[in-house]
Amino acid sequence: MEKSEFDKTEEAKEKARKKRFQKQIGQRFRKLRESKALRQDTVCINANLSTGTLAKIEAGSVSPEAYTLFKLAKVLKVPLGDLLDFKLD
């Protein structure tokens, strides 16, 4: 069954929301990391992540798994909710 124009429009909107969400998480994490004067390599070692993965998260090009967010919050010594403390446009 072919999708209607409405369905295609809704899918496009959802995809755009997901991209904005990913960007917001990345920006929020970077801001918190920098406020604690932590370097990316230090975070990677302590969270057991590759530098490439962390760079993608901060750039907003990937959506991190919940457990990854948990590990990042632990390294930053902030509640997990602090990583999601932003308004999605």
PALOBA-642119 format. One line per field, with one value per atom (N, C-alpha, C): residue in three letters; x, y, z. Coordinates in Angstrom, 1 decimal, always signed. Layout:
N
resn	c(ALA; ...)
east	c(X; ...)
north	c(Y; ...)
up	c(Z; ...)
***
This chain:
89
resn	c(MET; MET; MET; GLU; GLU; GLU; LYS; LYS; LYS; SER; SER; SER; GLU; GLU; GLU; PHE; PHE; PHE; ASP; ASP; ASP; LYS; LYS; LYS; THR; THR; THR; GLU; GLU; GLU; GLU; GLU; GLU; ALA; ALA; ALA; LYS; LYS; LYS; GLU; GLU; GLU; LYS; LYS; LYS; ALA; ALA; ALA; ARG; ARG; ARG; LYS; LYS; LYS; LYS; LYS; LYS; ARG; ARG; ARG; PHE; PHE; PHE; GLN; GLN; GLN; LYS; LYS; LYS; GLN; GLN; GLN; ILE; ILE; ILE; GLY; GLY; GLY; GLN; GLN; GLN; ARG; ARG; ARG; PHE; PHE; PHE; ARG; ARG; ARG; LYS; LYS; LYS; LEU; LEU; LEU; ARG; ARG; ARG; GLU; GLU; GLU; SER; SER; SER; LYS; LYS; LYS; ALA; ALA; ALA; LEU; LEU; LEU; ARG; ARG; ARG; GLN; GLN; GLN; ASP; ASP; ASP; THR; THR; THR; VAL; VAL; VAL; CYS; CYS; CYS; ILE; ILE; ILE; ASN; ASN; ASN; ALA; ALA; ALA; ASN; ASN; ASN; LEU; LEU; LEU; SER; SER; SER; THR; THR; THR; GLY; GLY; GLY; THR; THR; THR; LEU; LEU; LEU; ALA; ALA; ALA; LYS; LYS; LYS; ILE; ILE; ILE; GLU; GLU; GLU; ALA; ALA; ALA; GLY; GLY; GLY; SER; SER; SER; VAL; VAL; VAL; SER; SER; SER; PRO; PRO; PRO; GLU; GLU; GLU; ALA; ALA; ALA; TYR; TYR; TYR; THR; THR; THR; LEU; LEU; LEU; PHE; PHE; PHE; LYS; LYS; LYS; LEU; LEU; LEU; ALA; ALA; ALA; LYS; LYS; LYS; VAL; VAL; VAL; LEU; LEU; LEU; LYS; LYS; LYS; VAL; VAL; VAL; PRO; PRO; PRO; LEU; LEU; LEU; GLY; GLY; GLY; ASP; ASP; ASP; LEU; LEU; LEU; LEU; LEU; LEU; ASP; ASP; ASP; PHE; PHE; PHE; LYS; LYS; LYS; LEU; LEU; LEU; ASP; ASP; ASP)
east	c(+0.8; +0.0; +0.9; +0.6; +1.4; +1.0; +1.9; +1.7; +1.0; +0.1; -0.5; +0.4; +0.1; +0.9; +1.0; -0.1; -0.2; +0.8; +0.8; +1.8; +3.2; +3.5; +4.9; +5.3; +4.3; +4.6; +4.9; +4.1; +4.3; +5.6; +6.0; +7.3; +8.4; +8.3; +9.3; +9.4; +8.3; +8.3; +8.9; +8.6; +9.2; +10.7; +11.1; +12.6; +13.3; +12.7; +13.2; +13.3; +12.2; +12.2; +13.3; +13.5; +14.6; +15.9; +16.2; +17.5; +17.7; +16.6; +16.7; +17.0; +16.4; +16.6; +18.0; +18.5; +19.9; +20.9; +20.6; +21.5; +21.4; +20.2; +20.0; +20.8; +20.7; +21.5; +22.9; +23.4; +24.9; +25.3; +24.5; +24.9; +24.8; +23.8; +23.7; +24.9; +25.2; +26.3; +27.6; +27.9; +29.1; +29.2; +28.1; +28.0; +28.4; +27.8; +28.0; +29.5; +30.0; +31.4; +32.4; +32.1; +33.0; +32.9; +31.7; +31.6; +32.3; +32.6; +33.4; +34.8; +35.2; +36.6; +37.1; +36.2; +36.6; +36.9; +38.0; +38.3; +37.6; +37.4; +36.7; +37.4; +38.7; +39.4; +39.3; +39.2; +39.0; +37.6; +36.6; +35.2; +35.2; +35.8; +35.8; +36.4; +37.5; +38.2; +37.3; +36.7; +35.9; +34.5; +34.0; +32.7; +32.8; +34.1; +34.4; +33.7; +33.9; +33.4; +34.6; +34.4; +35.4; +35.3; +36.4; +36.3; +35.4; +35.4; +34.5; +33.0; +32.6; +31.3; +30.9; +31.8; +31.5; +31.4; +32.3; +32.3; +30.9; +30.4; +29.1; +28.0; +28.1; +27.0; +27.0; +28.2; +28.3; +27.9; +28.1; +27.8; +26.3; +25.6; +24.2; +23.9; +24.9; +24.7; +24.2; +24.2; +23.7; +22.8; +21.9; +21.1; +21.6; +22.2; +22.8; +21.8; +22.2; +21.3; +21.2; +20.2; +19.9; +21.1; +21.7; +22.8; +24.0; +24.2; +25.3; +25.1; +23.9; +23.5; +23.8; +23.4; +23.7; +25.2; +26.0; +27.4; +28.0; +27.5; +28.0; +27.6; +26.4; +26.0; +26.8; +27.2; +28.0; +29.4; +30.0; +31.3; +31.2; +30.1; +30.0; +29.6; +29.2; +28.7; +27.4; +26.5; +25.2; +24.1; +22.9; +21.8; +21.5; +21.1; +20.8; +19.8; +18.9; +17.9; +18.6; +19.7; +20.4; +20.8; +21.1; +21.4; +20.2; +19.1; +17.8; +17.1; +17.8; +17.2; +17.3; +16.4; +16.4; +15.0; +14.7; +13.4; +13.6; +12.8; +12.8; +11.9; +12.5; +11.8; +10.6)
north	c(-1.2; +0.0; +1.2; +2.1; +3.4; +4.4; +5.1; +6.1; +7.3; +7.9; +9.1; +10.3; +11.4; +12.6; +13.0; +12.8; +13.2; +12.3; +11.0; +10.1; +10.5; +10.8; +11.2; +12.5; +13.4; +14.7; +14.5; +13.6; +13.3; +12.6; +11.7; +11.0; +12.0; +13.0; +14.0; +14.9; +15.2; +16.0; +15.3; +14.0; +13.2; +13.0; +12.9; +12.8; +14.1; +15.2; +16.5; +16.7; +16.2; +16.3; +15.5; +14.3; +13.4; +14.1; +14.7; +15.4; +16.5; +17.3; +18.4; +17.9; +16.8; +16.1; +15.7; +15.0; +14.6; +15.8; +16.8; +18.1; +18.6; +18.7; +19.3; +18.5; +17.1; +16.3; +16.6; +16.6; +16.8; +18.2; +19.2; +20.5; +20.6; +20.0; +20.0; +19.2; +18.1; +17.3; +18.1; +18.7; +19.5; +20.6; +21.3; +22.5; +22.0; +20.9; +20.4; +19.9; +19.2; +18.8; +19.9; +20.9; +22.1; +22.9; +22.9; +23.6; +22.9; +21.7; +20.9; +20.8; +21.5; +21.5; +20.1; +19.2; +17.9; +17.8; +17.1; +16.9; +15.7; +15.7; +14.5; +13.2; +13.2; +11.9; +11.4; +12.3; +12.0; +11.3; +11.9; +11.4; +10.0; +9.9; +8.6; +7.5; +7.8; +6.7; +6.3; +7.3; +7.0; +6.5; +6.7; +6.2; +5.0; +4.6; +3.5; +3.6; +4.8; +5.1; +5.5; +5.3; +5.7; +7.2; +7.8; +9.3; +9.6; +8.7; +8.9; +8.9; +8.0; +7.9; +9.2; +9.6; +10.9; +12.1; +12.1; +13.2; +13.2; +12.1; +12.0; +12.4; +12.1; +12.5; +14.0; +14.6; +16.0; +16.8; +16.2; +16.8; +16.6; +15.7; +15.5; +14.6; +13.9; +13.0; +11.6; +11.3; +10.0; +10.2; +9.3; +9.3; +8.3; +8.8; +7.8; +6.9; +5.7; +4.8; +5.3; +4.8; +5.3; +4.9; +3.8; +3.4; +4.3; +4.7; +5.6; +6.9; +7.4; +8.7; +8.5; +7.3; +7.1; +7.1; +6.5; +6.5; +7.9; +8.7; +10.1; +10.9; +10.8; +11.5; +11.2; +9.9; +9.4; +10.1; +10.1; +10.8; +12.2; +12.9; +14.3; +14.6; +13.5; +13.6; +14.5; +14.3; +15.0; +14.0; +14.4; +13.5; +13.3; +12.1; +11.8; +12.8; +13.3; +14.3; +15.6; +15.9; +17.1; +17.1; +15.9; +15.8; +16.1; +15.9; +16.1; +17.4; +18.2; +19.5; +20.6; +20.5; +21.4; +21.4; +22.5; +22.6; +22.2; +21.3; +20.9; +21.8; +22.5; +23.5; +22.8)
up	c(+0.0; +0.0; +0.0; -0.9; -1.0; +0.1; +0.6; +1.7; +1.1; +1.9; +1.4; +1.6; +1.0; +1.2; +2.6; +3.3; +4.7; +5.5; +5.3; +5.9; +5.6; +4.4; +4.0; +4.7; +4.8; +5.5; +7.0; +7.6; +9.0; +9.3; +8.4; +8.5; +8.4; +7.5; +7.3; +8.6; +9.1; +10.4; +11.5; +11.6; +12.7; +12.5; +11.3; +11.1; +11.5; +11.1; +11.5; +13.0; +13.7; +15.2; +15.8; +15.2; +15.7; +15.6; +14.4; +14.2; +15.2; +15.4; +16.4; +17.8; +18.1; +19.4; +19.6; +18.6; +18.6; +18.8; +18.0; +18.1; +19.5; +20.1; +21.4; +22.5; +22.4; +23.3; +23.2; +22.0; +21.7; +22.3; +22.0; +22.5; +24.0; +24.6; +26.0; +26.7; +26.1; +26.7; +26.6; +25.4; +25.2; +26.2; +26.4; +27.3; +28.8; +29.2; +30.5; +30.7; +29.6; +29.7; +29.8; +28.9; +29.0; +30.3; +30.9; +32.1; +33.3; +33.1; +34.1; +33.7; +32.6; +32.1; +31.8; +31.2; +30.9; +29.4; +29.0; +27.6; +27.1; +25.8; +25.2; +25.5; +25.4; +25.6; +27.1; +28.0; +29.4; +29.6; +29.0; +29.0; +28.4; +27.2; +26.5; +27.4; +28.0; +28.8; +30.0; +30.7; +31.8; +31.5; +30.3; +29.9; +29.0; +28.7; +27.8; +26.5; +25.9; +24.5; +23.6; +22.3; +21.4; +21.2; +20.8; +20.5; +19.4; +18.4; +17.3; +17.7; +18.6; +19.1; +19.8; +20.7; +21.5; +20.5; +19.5; +18.6; +17.8; +17.5; +16.8; +17.7; +19.0; +19.9; +20.0; +20.2; +20.4; +19.1; +18.0; +16.7; +16.4; +17.2; +16.9; +15.7; +15.3; +14.2; +14.5; +15.8; +16.3; +17.5; +17.7; +18.9; +19.9; +21.0; +21.9; +22.6; +22.9; +23.7; +25.1; +25.8; +27.2; +28.1; +27.9; +28.8; +28.5; +27.3; +27.0; +27.7; +27.6; +28.4; +29.9; +30.4; +31.8; +32.1; +31.3; +31.5; +31.4; +30.4; +30.3; +31.5; +32.0; +33.2; +34.4; +34.5; +35.6; +35.5; +34.3; +34.2; +34.5; +34.1; +34.4; +35.9; +36.6; +38.0; +38.1; +37.1; +37.1; +37.0; +37.5; +37.3; +35.8; +35.4; +34.0; +33.4; +34.2; +33.7; +33.2; +33.7; +33.3; +31.9; +31.3; +29.9; +29.0; +29.6; +28.8; +29.2; +29.9; +30.3; +29.3; +28.3; +27.2; +26.6; +25.9; +25.2; +23.7; +23.2; +21.8; +21.1; +20.1; +19.3; +18.6)
***
